[in-house]
Amino acid sequence: MDIFRTPDERFADIPDFPFAPHYHELSGGLRLHYLDEGPKDGPVVLMMHGEPSWCFLYRKMIPPVVAAGYRVLAPDLIGFGKSDKPTAKSDYTYARHVAWIREWFEAMGVSDVLLACQDWGSLVGLRLVAELPDSFSGVVLSNGGLPEGQDPPKAFAAWRRFSKYSPVFPIGGILQRASKTELSDAEVAAYDAPFPTRKSKAGARIFPSLVPLGDNVAVPDQKKAWEVLERFEKPFTCAFSDGDPITRGGDANFRERIPGAKRGAHRTLKGGHFIQEDDPQGFVEAILDTAREAAK
């Protein structure tokens, strides 16, 4: 497996990102980067990013959650951020992403974890919850899902075609177009920073094609995960935005099927797909309200 490791100097001028890097070497030799902020004995909030972002996405949310007394873990998925990046698209599968994160998560030795997730953070994070339900105290889901073979929405189908065929794949520009907030040049550059070469974008390029919409090898695993989530009694909050054309209305499926959604602190946030940029305060409030419910 050919691996690209983004040089550290690419991250030298990242704005509003004072967090120390931490690394875990997976059994296959890949290095996974994560943030670990807040009191080590505090209740844990796991913040999972999606496509094509990295943990920089949570820079506005980590400080207030830590200030409320929580420990925040925020990993970079393999292929993203400061984590290692296999350079062949064939090196990436949905099952591998779940296995990589599970190996890291179990090595952290944490329990009673509240998952906060969005986009592919939900596809990986919710599978983790389904595999290790006793390790989680609750879930806060924004602008994401756990598809199991449905037909892709038109907006997603267009995004999948773009990721597959476009001769250029401007990561920072993609984040800007999917956010209502005007990002600064430095913020756009921060999203571009992990991906200085064409090969370094292999994971970001292939992710949309791995989403199990339509006929997909991952569908059986998704259905097994749903069987567990349909018995998940702990608080499950939906905090979707009002301006995301891909996931708008997707909260209904979770609120209908997951028992813990009856205890969820549901709300509608203001913004586009990347709600961490558009309404970080609303997302933080959903996390803290759900954590308080989980602690009862």
C-alpha positions as CSV (number, residue, x, y, z in Angstrom):
1,M,0.0,0.0,0.0
2,D,1.5,3.3,-1.1
3,I,1.0,6.0,1.6
4,F,1.2,9.8,1.5
5,R,1.9,11.6,4.7
6,T,1.2,15.3,4.5
7,P,4.3,17.3,5.6
8,D,3.9,19.1,8.9
9,E,4.8,22.4,7.3
10,R,1.5,22.3,5.4
11,F,-0.2,22.9,8.7
12,A,2.1,25.7,10.0
13,D,-0.3,28.6,9.4
14,I,-3.7,27.0,10.2
15,P,-5.9,29.7,11.8
16,D,-7.7,29.3,15.1
17,F,-6.4,25.8,15.6
18,P,-4.2,25.8,18.8
19,F,-4.7,22.1,19.4
20,A,-1.8,19.7,20.0
21,P,-1.6,16.8,17.6
22,H,-1.8,13.2,18.8
23,Y,-1.1,10.1,16.8
24,H,-2.0,6.4,16.9
25,E,-0.4,3.8,14.8
26,L,-2.9,1.2,13.5
27,S,-2.0,-2.5,13.2
28,G,-1.5,-2.2,9.5
29,G,1.1,0.6,9.9
30,L,-1.1,3.6,9.1
31,R,-0.8,6.6,11.4
32,L,-4.1,8.1,12.5
33,H,-4.2,11.7,13.9
34,Y,-6.6,12.9,16.5
35,L,-7.2,15.8,18.9
36,D,-7.6,15.1,22.6
37,E,-8.7,18.2,24.5
38,G,-10.1,18.8,27.9
39,P,-9.9,17.0,31.2
40,K,-8.8,13.4,30.9
41,D,-11.3,12.3,33.5
42,G,-14.2,14.3,32.0
43,P,-17.1,12.7,30.1
44,V,-16.1,12.1,26.5
45,V,-17.5,13.7,23.3
46,L,-16.4,12.1,20.1
47,M,-16.5,14.6,17.2
48,M,-16.5,12.8,13.8
49,H,-15.9,14.8,10.6
50,G,-17.0,13.8,7.1
51,E,-16.1,14.4,3.4
52,P,-13.9,16.1,2.3
53,S,-13.0,17.8,5.6
54,W,-10.9,17.0,8.6
55,C,-11.0,17.8,12.4
56,F,-10.3,21.5,11.6
57,L,-14.0,21.5,10.9
58,Y,-14.7,21.4,14.7
59,R,-12.3,24.2,15.8
60,K,-15.2,26.5,16.8
61,M,-17.0,23.8,18.7
62,I,-14.2,22.2,20.7
63,P,-13.4,25.1,23.1
64,P,-17.0,25.6,24.4
65,V,-17.5,21.9,24.9
66,V,-14.2,21.7,26.8
67,A,-15.2,24.7,28.8
68,A,-18.4,22.9,29.9
69,G,-16.2,20.2,31.4
70,Y,-16.0,17.6,28.7
71,R,-13.1,15.8,27.1
72,V,-13.2,16.0,23.3
73,L,-11.7,13.4,20.9
74,A,-11.7,14.4,17.3
75,P,-9.9,12.0,14.9
76,D,-9.0,12.5,11.3
77,L,-10.3,9.7,9.2
78,I,-7.6,7.8,7.3
79,G,-7.1,9.7,4.0
80,F,-7.9,13.1,5.6
81,G,-6.3,15.8,7.6
82,K,-3.1,14.8,9.4
83,S,-3.8,11.1,9.1
84,D,-2.0,8.9,6.6
85,K,-3.4,8.8,3.1
86,P,-3.3,5.6,0.9
87,T,-2.8,6.9,-2.6
88,A,-4.9,4.2,-4.4
89,K,-8.7,4.6,-4.4
90,S,-9.0,0.8,-4.2
91,D,-7.3,1.0,-0.8
92,Y,-10.5,2.6,0.6
93,T,-13.6,0.7,1.6
94,Y,-16.4,1.5,3.9
95,A,-15.6,-1.6,6.1
96,R,-12.0,-0.5,6.3
97,H,-12.9,2.9,7.5
98,V,-15.1,1.5,10.3
99,A,-12.3,-1.0,11.2
100,W,-9.6,1.7,11.4
101,I,-11.7,4.0,13.6
102,R,-12.8,1.1,15.8
103,E,-9.2,0.0,16.4
104,W,-8.2,3.5,17.4
105,F,-11.4,4.0,19.5
106,E,-10.8,0.8,21.5
107,A,-7.1,1.7,22.0
108,M,-8.3,5.0,23.6
109,G,-10.0,2.9,26.4
110,V,-13.0,5.3,26.8
111,S,-16.6,4.6,27.8
112,D,-19.9,6.5,28.1
113,V,-19.0,8.4,25.0
114,L,-21.3,10.9,23.3
115,L,-21.0,10.8,19.5
116,A,-21.4,14.0,17.6
117,C,-21.2,13.4,13.9
118,Q,-22.0,14.8,10.4
119,D,-21.7,13.6,6.8
120,W,-19.3,10.6,6.7
121,G,-18.8,11.1,10.4
122,S,-22.2,9.6,10.8
123,L,-21.7,6.7,8.3
124,V,-18.6,5.7,10.2
125,G,-19.6,6.9,13.7
126,L,-23.1,5.2,13.7
127,R,-21.6,2.0,12.6
128,L,-19.2,2.3,15.6
129,V,-22.2,2.8,17.9
130,A,-23.9,-0.2,16.4
131,E,-20.8,-2.4,16.9
132,L,-20.1,-1.1,20.4
133,P,-23.4,0.2,21.8
134,D,-22.4,-0.2,25.4
135,S,-19.5,2.2,24.9
136,F,-21.8,5.1,24.0
137,S,-24.1,7.3,26.2
138,G,-25.9,9.0,23.3
139,V,-25.7,10.5,19.8
140,V,-26.0,13.9,18.2
141,L,-26.4,13.7,14.4
142,S,-26.4,16.6,12.0
143,N,-26.7,16.4,8.2
144,G,-25.8,12.8,7.9
145,G,-27.3,9.4,7.6
146,L,-26.9,5.6,7.5
147,P,-28.2,4.6,4.1
148,E,-29.0,1.0,3.3
149,G,-29.5,0.9,-0.5
150,Q,-32.0,3.6,-1.1
151,D,-32.0,5.5,-4.4
152,P,-29.5,8.5,-4.2
153,P,-31.1,12.0,-4.0
154,K,-30.5,14.0,-7.2
155,A,-28.1,16.4,-5.4
156,F,-26.0,13.5,-4.1
157,A,-25.9,11.8,-7.5
158,A,-24.6,15.1,-9.0
159,W,-22.0,15.3,-6.2
160,R,-20.9,11.7,-6.8
161,R,-20.5,12.3,-10.5
162,F,-18.4,15.4,-9.8
163,S,-16.1,13.6,-7.4
164,K,-15.6,10.8,-9.9
165,Y,-15.1,12.7,-13.1
166,S,-14.1,16.3,-12.5
167,P,-10.6,17.0,-13.6
168,V,-10.1,19.3,-10.6
169,F,-11.2,18.6,-7.0
170,P,-10.7,21.9,-4.9
171,I,-11.3,20.7,-1.3
172,G,-11.4,24.2,0.2
173,G,-13.7,25.4,-2.6
174,I,-16.0,22.5,-2.0
175,L,-16.3,23.3,1.7
176,Q,-17.1,26.9,0.8
177,R,-19.8,26.0,-1.7
178,A,-21.5,23.7,0.9
179,S,-21.4,26.3,3.7
180,K,-23.5,29.5,4.0
181,T,-20.7,31.2,6.0
182,E,-18.1,33.1,4.0
183,L,-14.8,31.4,4.8
184,S,-11.7,33.5,4.9
185,D,-8.8,32.7,2.4
186,A,-6.9,31.3,5.3
187,E,-9.8,28.9,6.3
188,V,-10.1,27.7,2.7
189,A,-6.4,27.1,2.6
190,A,-6.7,25.2,5.9
191,Y,-9.1,22.8,4.2
192,D,-6.7,22.5,1.3
193,A,-3.7,22.0,3.5
194,P,-3.8,18.2,3.9
195,F,-4.1,17.6,0.1
196,P,-1.1,19.1,-1.8
197,T,-1.0,16.4,-4.5
198,R,-3.5,14.6,-6.7
199,K,-2.7,11.3,-5.1
200,S,-3.3,12.6,-1.6
201,K,-6.9,13.2,-2.6
202,A,-7.7,9.6,-3.4
203,G,-9.7,9.0,-0.2
204,A,-11.7,12.3,-0.7
205,R,-12.3,11.4,-4.3
206,I,-13.6,7.9,-3.6
207,F,-15.8,8.6,-0.6
208,P,-19.0,9.5,-2.5
209,S,-18.8,6.3,-4.4
210,L,-18.6,4.3,-1.2
211,V,-21.9,5.6,0.2
212,P,-24.3,2.6,0.1
213,L,-27.0,4.1,-2.0
214,G,-28.4,1.8,-4.6
215,D,-26.7,-1.5,-5.2
216,N,-23.7,-1.5,-2.9
217,V,-21.6,-4.2,-1.1
218,A,-22.0,-2.4,2.2
219,V,-25.8,-2.7,2.3
220,P,-25.9,-5.9,4.4
221,D,-23.7,-4.4,7.0
222,Q,-25.9,-1.3,7.1
223,K,-29.0,-3.4,7.7
224,K,-27.2,-5.2,10.6
225,A,-26.3,-1.8,12.1
226,W,-29.9,-0.6,11.9
227,E,-31.1,-3.7,13.7
228,V,-28.9,-2.6,16.7
229,L,-29.9,1.1,16.4
230,E,-33.6,0.2,16.4
231,R,-33.0,-1.1,19.9
232,F,-30.8,1.9,21.0
233,E,-32.6,3.5,24.0
234,K,-30.0,6.2,24.9
235,P,-30.6,9.8,23.9
236,F,-30.4,10.3,20.2
237,T,-30.7,13.9,19.0
238,C,-31.2,15.1,15.4
239,A,-29.8,18.5,14.7
240,F,-30.1,18.9,11.0
241,S,-29.8,22.2,9.2
242,D,-32.5,24.0,7.3
243,G,-30.4,24.6,4.2
244,D,-28.7,21.3,3.1
245,P,-30.2,20.0,-0.2
246,I,-28.7,16.5,0.3
247,T,-29.8,15.6,3.9
248,R,-32.8,17.9,4.4
249,G,-35.6,15.8,6.0
250,G,-33.3,12.9,6.7
251,D,-33.8,13.3,10.4
252,A,-37.3,11.8,10.1
253,N,-36.0,8.3,9.5
254,F,-33.9,8.4,12.7
255,R,-36.7,9.9,14.8
256,E,-39.1,7.2,13.7
257,R,-36.9,4.2,14.0
258,I,-34.6,4.8,17.0
259,P,-36.2,4.5,20.5
260,G,-33.7,6.9,22.0
261,A,-34.9,9.7,19.7
262,K,-37.8,10.0,22.2
263,R,-35.3,11.5,24.6
264,G,-33.4,13.5,22.0
265,A,-33.0,17.3,22.2
266,H,-34.0,17.7,18.6
267,R,-33.7,21.0,16.8
268,T,-33.2,22.6,13.4
269,L,-30.0,24.5,12.9
270,K,-29.4,27.4,10.5
271,G,-27.0,26.8,7.6
272,G,-25.9,24.6,4.8
273,H,-24.3,21.1,4.8
274,F,-21.2,22.0,6.9
275,I,-23.2,23.1,10.0
276,Q,-20.0,23.3,12.0
277,E,-19.1,26.4,10.0
278,D,-22.6,27.9,9.8
279,D,-24.1,27.2,13.3
280,P,-21.5,25.9,15.6
281,Q,-23.2,27.3,18.7
282,G,-26.4,25.5,17.8
283,F,-24.5,22.2,17.4
284,V,-22.7,22.7,20.7
285,E,-26.0,23.4,22.5
286,A,-27.5,20.2,21.0
287,I,-24.4,18.3,22.3
288,L,-24.6,19.8,25.8
289,D,-28.4,19.3,26.1
290,T,-28.0,15.7,25.0
291,A,-25.1,15.0,27.3
292,R,-27.2,16.3,30.2
293,E,-30.1,14.0,29.3
294,A,-27.7,11.1,29.0
295,A,-26.4,11.8,32.5
296,K,-29.8,11.5,34.1
